[in-house]
Amino acid sequence: MNIVLLGAPGAGKGTQAARLVAEYGLAHISTGDILRAAVKAGTPLGLEAKSFMDKGELVPDSVVIGLVKERLQQEDTKSGFILDGFPRTSTQAVALASELAELGRDIDAAVAVQVDPEVIVKRLTSRRLCKECGYIGSESDAACPSCEGELYQRDDDKPETVRNRLEVYEQSTAPLIEYYRGSDLLVEVDGDRPVDEVFSTIQEALA
């Protein structure tokens, strides 16, 4: 089973992807993780990506597609995968379809997790990350409950950047939603509910 997981930043895609990976044994391909790893490593692509990520803008297709293409050729994707955060535009979707065709594969479903933008702004701006272990907490945490490390707010979780990210996402992704709807692959799910309810709805749709 090959799934594209769609949704604005903070919609809960990562949480649902983790549940799907555990349930179906799929490879989780998160472009956010891939990009952040490249930024941390200081690679040329990572540094290029960082300049866009810090401003809440989309990373250029050439950078993202190159990273995703490499990931799709790894052994753990052979039994199925979940793409989390890619594609984000119809251009990327066409490129993805082309790359998969070369590998003799295709997408089985595009699951869109829908959440009200203001709910997302509240979610992301209250998020804090541990400098030591990477634990994701909230502004109500005085210190990391896992290792007592210092918590900080990422640049791309600040209010003005979050709103810009959501605006960019909406502008670029509307055509993408229509692309998958036209391909009869789109599954839309209300993500502003408890995690278990959202997951059950996705399972029903995939079945």
Order of alpha helices (4+ residues) and beta strands (2+ residues): beta-alpha-beta-alpha-alpha-alpha-beta-alpha-beta-alpha-beta-beta-beta-alpha-beta-alpha
